[in-house]
Amino acid sequence: MSTHQPPMPQAAPAAPDRQAAPGGPYPGYTSPIPVVRTHLGHAITSEWTKIRSVRSTIWTLGVFVLLVVGIGLLTASVVSGSASSDDLSGENALSLGFFGLLLGSMCIITLGVLTTASEYGTGMIRTTMVACPSRARVLAAKAIVFFAVAFVVTLAASAFVAMTQVSMLNDVARTPTGGEWLKGTVGVSLYIALLGLLSLIIGSIIRHSAGAITIMIGAVLAPLVVALFMFSQSLEKVRTALFEYSIPNQLSVFYSNSLSDSGPSGWDPLWIILLVTAVAFGGAYLLLEKRDV
C-alpha cells in the first residue's frame, strides 16, 4: 500500500509591486539592486578616485610644482639681478622656464608609470579588470584621467612662472608675443602631458615600475648625452639628428630657443610626441588584449 503524501505548501503570491523580470528564472521576484549598463564615464570616475586618493600623486605633483616654480623664480631672480638689457637683447622672457620644466618632467614621467605599473605590482589590476572587463575601456580611462591631471597642473605652474618671469625681466628682456605666450604655456603643457601619457603606456607594456621609469628617463636624457660624445666626423649626421630630436631640444623649441639651427620648429615637437604616443597606445592595447593580467 502506498503511504499518503501530505500536500506541498503553495508559494505565496508575489507582491503586487514586484514583477518578474522577463525571462527570469524566478517568476514574481525582482532584484532590489538596480542594474545599470556601465560605460566609459564610470571607468573614468573610478580612475579619478584612484589617482586622487593615492599618496604618490600628491608627492610627485607637489615636487613637480616645487621644481617648476622654484627653479623658474630662482633663475629669473638671478638673471634680473645680474644681466643687462644688452645681455638679453632680443631674448624671450619666457625662455627661462625651460630649466624647471625639464627637471619637473621627471616627476610627470614617474607618475605616469605608477598610474599603470603599480597596479600590476600590487595585483590590484585583477580587481580592476573584474570590475571592468573591457580592457580597452580601462586603458582609455587611465589615459584620459592622467592626461587631464598632468595638463592642468603643468599649465597652472608654467603660466604662473611665465607671468612672474615676464614681470621680473621686463626691463632687460623683450615682451613675448601672443604666439610665444601660447607656446610657452599651453603648448609646453600639452607636450609634458603627452610625455607623461607615453610613460603611462610604457608602464602598461613593461608592467614594472622601476623598469618603465628607467626606460623613460633614458629616452629623455640618453640621446643628448650620447650626442655630446660623438666626436667622429663620420657620425656627424647621427649626432645632429640626436640633438635635433632629443626631448630637451624639443622642449626648448616651445621657447624659441632650439639647441640646433635645424630640426623641429614651431609646433612640430607636439605633433611628433602625439604620433609616438598614438603608436605606443596601439601597441599597448594589442598586448593588453593578448596577455593575461
C-alpha positions in Angstrom: 0.0 0.0 0.0 1.2 3.5 -0.8 1.7 6.0 2.0 -0.4 9.1 1.8 1.7 12.1 1.0 0.8 15.4 2.6 0.1 18.2 0.2 3.0 20.6 -0.6 2.7 24.1 0.6 1.8 26.6 -2.1 4.1 29.5 -2.7 2.8 32.8 -1.5 1.6 35.1 -4.3 4.0 37.7 -5.4 3.7 41.2 -4.0 1.8 43.5 -6.4 4.7 45.9 -6.6 7.2 43.3 -7.6 7.1 41.8 -11.1 9.2 39.1 -12.5 11.9 40.1 -14.9 11.1 38.9 -18.5 12.6 35.5 -19.0 13.9 35.4 -15.3 14.3 32.0 -13.6 12.3 33.1 -10.6 8.8 34.4 -11.5 7.5 37.0 -9.1 10.9 38.3 -7.9 12.7 41.5 -8.9 16.2 42.2 -7.5 16.3 45.3 -5.3 19.8 46.1 -6.7 19.5 48.4 -9.7 21.2 47.1 -12.9 23.0 49.9 -14.7 24.7 49.5 -18.0 28.3 50.7 -17.5 30.1 53.0 -19.8 33.4 54.9 -20.1 32.2 57.6 -17.7 32.1 55.0 -14.9 35.6 53.9 -15.6 36.8 57.5 -15.7 35.2 58.1 -12.3 36.9 55.0 -10.9 40.3 56.0 -12.2 39.8 59.6 -10.9 39.1 58.2 -7.4 42.3 56.1 -7.6 44.6 58.8 -8.8 43.5 61.4 -6.2 43.4 59.0 -3.3 47.0 57.6 -3.5 49.9 59.4 -1.8 52.2 59.1 -4.9 50.0 61.5 -6.8 50.3 64.2 -4.1 54.1 63.7 -3.7 55.0 63.6 -7.4 52.8 66.6 -8.4 54.0 68.5 -5.3 57.6 68.0 -6.2 56.8 68.9 -9.8 55.3 72.2 -8.9 58.1 72.9 -6.5 60.7 72.3 -9.2 59.0 74.3 -11.9 58.1 77.3 -9.7 61.2 77.2 -7.6 63.8 76.9 -10.4 61.8 79.3 -12.6 61.7 82.1 -10.0 65.3 81.5 -8.9 66.6 81.7 -12.4 64.6 84.9 -13.1 65.8 86.4 -9.9 69.5 85.7 -10.7 69.2 86.9 -14.2 67.3 90.1 -13.4 69.9 91.0 -10.7 73.0 90.4 -12.9 72.0 90.8 -16.6 71.6 94.0 -18.5 69.4 94.8 -21.5 72.4 94.2 -23.8 72.9 90.7 -22.4 69.3 89.6 -23.1 68.8 91.7 -26.2 66.1 90.1 -28.3 65.7 87.2 -25.8 62.2 85.9 -24.9 61.5 86.5 -21.2 59.7 83.1 -21.1 62.7 81.1 -22.1 64.0 80.8 -18.5 61.0 78.5 -17.7 62.7 75.7 -19.7 65.0 74.6 -16.9 62.3 74.0 -14.3 60.1 72.1 -16.7 62.9 69.9 -17.9 63.6 68.7 -14.4 59.9 68.7 -13.4 59.1 66.4 -16.4 60.8 63.6 -14.5 58.0 63.8 -11.9 55.3 63.6 -14.6 57.1 60.6 -16.1 57.2 58.9 -12.7 53.5 59.5 -12.0 52.6 58.2 -15.5 54.4 55.0 -15.0 53.0 54.5 -11.5 49.4 55.0 -12.7 49.5 51.7 -14.5 52.6 49.7 -13.4 51.9 50.0 -9.7 48.6 48.1 -10.1 50.5 45.2 -11.7 53.0 45.2 -8.9 50.3 45.0 -6.2 48.0 42.7 -8.1 45.1 45.2 -8.0 44.9 45.1 -11.7 42.9 41.9 -11.4 40.3 43.7 -9.3 40.2 46.4 -11.9 39.7 44.0 -14.8 37.0 42.1 -12.9 35.1 45.3 -12.2 35.6 46.4 -15.8 36.2 43.5 -18.2 36.7 45.8 -21.2 40.5 46.3 -21.2 40.4 49.0 -23.8 38.0 51.0 -21.6 40.3 50.7 -18.6 43.3 51.8 -20.6 41.4 54.7 -22.1 40.0 55.8 -18.8 43.5 55.8 -17.2 44.9 57.8 -20.2 42.1 60.4 -20.1 42.3 61.0 -16.3 46.1 61.2 -16.2 46.3 63.4 -19.2 43.8 65.9 -17.8 45.6 66.0 -14.4 49.0 66.4 -15.9 47.9 69.1 -18.3 46.0 71.2 -15.8 48.9 71.1 -13.2 51.5 71.8 -15.8 49.5 74.7 -17.3 49.0 76.3 -13.9 52.6 76.0 -12.9 54.1 77.1 -16.2 51.6 80.0 -16.6 52.4 81.3 -13.1 56.2 81.1 -13.7 55.8 82.8 -17.1 53.8 85.7 -15.7 56.3 86.1 -12.9 59.4 86.0 -15.1 58.0 88.5 -17.6 57.3 90.9 -14.8 60.8 90.4 -13.3 62.6 90.7 -16.6 60.5 93.4 -18.1 63.5 95.8 -18.1 66.1 93.5 -19.6 64.2 91.2 -22.0 61.6 91.8 -24.7 57.9 91.2 -24.0 56.7 87.9 -25.5 54.2 88.0 -28.4 50.8 86.3 -28.2 52.1 83.3 -30.1 55.0 82.9 -27.7 52.7 83.1 -24.8 50.6 80.3 -26.3 53.5 78.0 -27.0 55.2 78.8 -23.6 52.2 77.9 -21.6 49.5 75.8 -23.4 51.9 74.2 -26.0 54.6 73.1 -23.5 51.9 71.8 -21.1 50.4 69.7 -23.8 53.9 68.3 -24.6 54.6 67.5 -21.0 51.2 65.8 -20.5 51.7 63.7 -23.7 55.2 62.7 -22.4 53.6 61.6 -19.2 50.9 59.7 -21.1 53.6 58.0 -23.1 55.2 56.9 -19.8 51.8 55.6 -18.7 51.6 53.5 -21.8 55.2 52.2 -21.3 54.2 51.2 -17.8 51.3 49.2 -19.1 53.6 47.5 -21.6 56.5 46.8 -19.2 54.4 46.2 -16.1 57.3 47.0 -13.9 57.6 50.5 -12.3 61.4 50.7 -12.0 62.0 49.3 -15.4 59.5 51.6 -17.1 60.8 54.7 -15.3 64.4 53.8 -16.3 63.4 53.4 -19.9 61.6 56.8 -20.0 64.4 58.7 -18.2 66.8 57.1 -20.7 64.6 58.2 -23.6 64.7 61.8 -22.3 68.4 62.1 -21.4 70.3 59.4 -23.3 70.1 60.9 -26.9 71.5 64.2 -25.8 74.3 62.7 -23.7 75.3 60.2 -26.4 75.4 63.0 -29.0 77.8 65.0 -26.8 80.4 62.2 -27.0 80.2 61.7 -30.8 83.4 63.4 -32.0 83.9 61.4 -35.2 83.2 63.3 -38.4 81.6 60.2 -39.9 78.9 60.3 -37.2 78.1 64.0 -37.7 74.6 63.3 -39.2 73.7 60.9 -36.4 74.9 63.4 -33.8 72.9 66.2 -35.4 69.7 64.1 -35.5 70.1 63.1 -31.8 70.5 66.8 -30.9 67.5 67.9 -33.0 65.1 65.2 -31.9 66.1 64.9 -28.3 63.3 65.7 -25.8 65.3 68.6 -24.2 65.7 70.2 -27.6 62.0 69.7 -28.4 61.1 71.4 -25.1 63.3 74.3 -25.9 61.5 74.8 -29.3 58.4 76.0 -27.4 60.5 78.9 -26.1 62.1 79.7 -29.5 65.4 78.6 -28.1 66.4 75.5 -30.0 69.8 73.8 -29.3 70.3 73.4 -33.1 69.8 75.5 -36.2 67.7 72.9 -37.9 65.2 70.2 -37.0 61.8 70.6 -35.4 60.4 74.1 -35.1 57.1 75.8 -34.3 54.6 73.2 -33.2 56.5 70.3 -34.7 57.5 68.7 -31.3 53.9 68.5 -30.3 53.0 66.5 -33.5 56.0 64.2 -33.0 55.2 63.3 -29.4 51.5 62.9 -30.4 52.4 60.4 -33.2 54.8 58.4 -31.0 52.2 58.3 -28.2 49.4 57.1 -30.5 51.6 54.3 -31.9 52.6 53.2 -28.4 49.0 53.3 -27.3 48.0 51.0 -30.2 50.8 48.6 -29.2 49.8 48.6 -25.5 46.2 47.9 -26.4 47.1 44.9 -28.5 49.3 43.5 -25.8 46.7 44.1 -23.2 44.2 42.1 -25.1 46.5 39.2 -25.7 48.3 38.9 -22.3 46.9 37.7 -19.1 46.7 40.1 -16.2 
